[in-house]
Amino acid sequence: MYRKVLCFLILWVICSPNLFAQNLTPAELRTQYTKNPIGLDELNPGLSWKLESGHRGAHQTAYRILVASDKDKLSEESADIWDSGIVRSDEQVQIPYEGKGLKSARRYYWTVSVWDDQGQQSEYGEPAFFETGLLNKNDWKGVWISAAESHPVIPIDEDVLEPGPAPHFRKGFTNQEPISSARLYISGLGYYEAFINGERVGDRLLDPAKSRYDKTALYVTYDVTDHLLHGENAIGVILGTGWYNFHTEAAWDFDSAPWRAPGSLKAQIVITYEDGSTKTIATDRSWKTTTGPIVFDGIHNGETFDARLTLGDWTYPTADTSGWGPAYEVVGPAGKLKNQLMPPIRHVRSLSPVEVTNPEKNLQVYDFGENITGSVRLVATGPEGAEIVIRHGERLYDDGTLNNEELSRFVFSGETQTSRYILGPDQPSNWRPSFVYYGFQYTQVEVPEGVEILKLTAEVIHTDFEVTGSFESSNPLFNKIHAAKKLSYLGNYHGYPTDCPHREKIGWSGDAHLVTEGGLINFETVSSYMKWMDDFADEQRETGQLPGIIPSSGWGYVSSSPIPTFKSRGYGPQWEGAFVLIPWYLFQHTGDRSILERYFDPIVQYMRYLERHSEDNYTLSFGIDDHKTLVPSNQAVLATGHFHSFSNIVAKMAKELGKEHEVAYFNELSGKIKKGYRERFYNEEAGTWDNGSQMVLAGTLYHDLAEPGDVDSIMEQLIQNIQENDYHLTTGVIGTKYLLGALSEYGRTDVMYRIANQRAFPSWGYWIEKGATTLWQNWDGTQSRNHVMFGSIDEWFYKAIVGIRPDHEKPGFKNIIIKPEFIDDLDWAEGSYDTWRGTVKSEWEKSDRAIDLRIEIPVNTTARVYLPDLNIDQISESGNQLDEAEGVTLIGLDQDKNRLIVEVTSGNYRFDMLLD
């Protein structure tokens, strides 16, 4: 009897895969790279999940996705929107939804179950949801309204466009039935703040993100169910000028942008009642408008707030609006309305001053200890009508006062980075500006007689990215450089990547693509970069040409080069080629082919443009130089190198998409470019390349333009150049990325380490020694001190020192390369990257006679690990002989015969290596 019961129990366990905790568990379900998004306008959104397991080698062999209109219907029997059935696949990132047609403004719930390699099914993951936005044009019931009668496609009276007080809009409405849900869909241009019944809606700032408004205007969706009251309600919206009505004369001509018009608002609240009926409150001529205390705002100039003009309870239902006028219905921007699906800008942290000085009477200077982006919150008292002036900057004169000369040189009208606050009757004040942000470490406050500053706090504002990467080592300098890169990266992302947060605030394409790889590791940036790539598509001309800045007012298709050929053809592929590189980087990090499909045709169009403007030997002769280089650089070398890399990349994109004709075409083009590069820039007799600079030599290797027989000679010349410069670089922003890549790829990480570890000029350490907390624009620090473009060193920390790299043959970190460099001068290093499949970790520590390497490989992935070339009996894994360790396969030596390669399955591993 006992044996029968035991056999029955064993059989029951085998046949009941959901009885106990499974080998695999789905977790962190996301839709279109976002956790529970609302306002989604993708008709076939991608569904992703991560997997958890306590076992080595655990991997997925199949999945089943369920989508339902109600959470209670999420079962295999009742999923009413989509049941994928059992799909034999190990894919888990961006699985396209293929169910019933999605409807506007609907919430859909979904979950997933997976099968492991033993055929065991998991429990279904914690349900997630996505909610659609307004998918059809006729779903919008609201119209564009403005405080000024205007039309964006006919000449507008200049007086209408002149900066004035920020318009306030208001609408009262009643609500008598029990509410099930309520949504606010809103686009307020340039920026908006919305309030319902006296409460601010959400914590987002500076929305919507900048775009090419005559091609695309963005809207945001809010769940406002909890904001609404039974009975009387009111909604209020304030508009700032932003980039839509950019009124400042500045270098990039946004004051003459083709879309420019007075602030415009389009919005609607859709209330769904418990009985299923709906009510819509939409913008129209019945809305009322007036002005208030924000008497001036300009994204480059600053903001002025007159507290004597506050409107009191204007967003409450009981407000008196008898003095308000009607809103005008206007055409609004020509661009298509699209949902803004990316992390918002938020106030992320606050800083107190580390020092306050008084260099002059009635003048206070606050030092916040680090270079940040944001604004300050002012708490003050004093005579009504007294004006407090707050200027923001990153340098001081010798006398301790603020020096904003550098930050003002591209702004030709008005002040720069200045807040003005006029005290009103309600005191103390508690104010920060609404529609601007500044880049600064110092604020200089002009304090009138009788005014007391009770508190001044810096509020850091930027796109609120989820942190996905970490790096630390035994070298304190590297840790500081890493921290400075992260601060610069965040400080230069406010809905789109910028060069600097103060002087320009412009989406320079080169600045961005040079640091994209590190950005993708440190932060979850995929949806934000996709928004920016959409901006590229909007900007592209029919010829395929792109400008150097994105978004653009029309400026940037022509460069500032004094050479006519360069000038007429813009900034070249070394800058504009962000449109090729970033989608490729995104694909490498996600494995999502839909990204390639989305941008492939316009990328090919750009490549055709470059080919049409190439010389007879397929080299290029235009574009920007090696920006901020210390030695002369040849734009043609840079442009042709990028042209060759891009042709190789587009061929690989085409292969992924099954486009065999394009594969053959671009592979052939790559060969022609490589041949032309050698003909034009290689001196056969002397054995030299162009001017023999670090940029040229490293770039020739980086872009794979050298023949195998050339590599040793190029490396010898490169090392000699570096040694002659006392192990300092002479490169600009592009050449620096070349140098980091080439030295590591060709086995001279030791040389790159010496360069990176310098403290004397020119070096990153030179900046840190000078007190930098962010990266600078140029090596001597005479220009902007918050520029991210030299930040490619950060990806070197990850790729070389801790050795976390993507495998280009298996994109999306499906297979991971772990190739740390155990540099003599370092005692330890550790890094991690939370990929779309899970967390990768690499940590190592050295002693006199041993190296301890600990790695973590996500479920459903594998890794190729490069260890020192030691005898097998010198290496153990978790106490086991290497060739007997679970999940470890010995491959052999690499092609250079100096690293031992093993392959591992998912799980945690510890390799102990005894040195000779």
JOHU-V705867 format. One line per field, one symbol per residue. psi: psi as a letter, one per 30 degrees, with the letter a starting at -180 (. if undefined). A space follows every 10 residues. Layout:
BEGIN
psi: ???
END
This chain:
BEGIN
psi: eeeeeeeeee eeeefifgel klekjklhkl khgkjikkgk gkfilkklll kklgkkgklk fllkkkklfk efgilffgjf ekjfljjjkg kgkhkkkhal kklkhkkkkl lkklkafggk kllklkkllk klbjfkeffj fllkllfkjl kfglkkkfee fkkakkkkkk kklljflkke lkkkkkjjke llkkkkhfkk jlgklhllkk ljffekkklk kkjgeffklk bklkkkkkkl ebfeijfkjl fggffgkffk llkkkklkkj kklfgfllkk jlkaffklla lbfjfkkkff eakkkjffgk gbhfglfgkj gfgllllkkl ealflkkkkj ilklkljflk klkfkklifl kgkkkkjgfl jlkbalkkjl lakkfkkkkj kkaglklfgf lkjgeefffg jfkalkhkkk kkkafjllli klleglllkl ekkkkjjlkf kkjekjkkjk klkikkkflk kklfjeeeee eeeeeeeeee fhjiflklel gdeehkikee eeffgeeeef eeljgeeeee eeeeeeeefk lfffkllfkk llgfkffklg kfjeeeefga flffdfgffe eeeeeeeeff gjffeeeefe efeeeeeeee efgllfggll hlllaikglf lkljeeeeee eeeeeeeeee eeeeeeggie eeeeefeeee eeeeeeeeee fkjeefgljb ggleeeeeee eeghfkleff eeeeeeeeee eeefghhllg laeeeeeeee eeeeegghfe eeeeefglfl kkleeeeefg gkflllelef gfbkgikffg gffefeeeee efgjkljffi lghekkkjik jikefkelkk lljilffakk kjklkkaegl kjkklkklkg llljkjllil leffkljhfl keggkkgkkk eallffhgkk klklalakkj jkkkl.
END
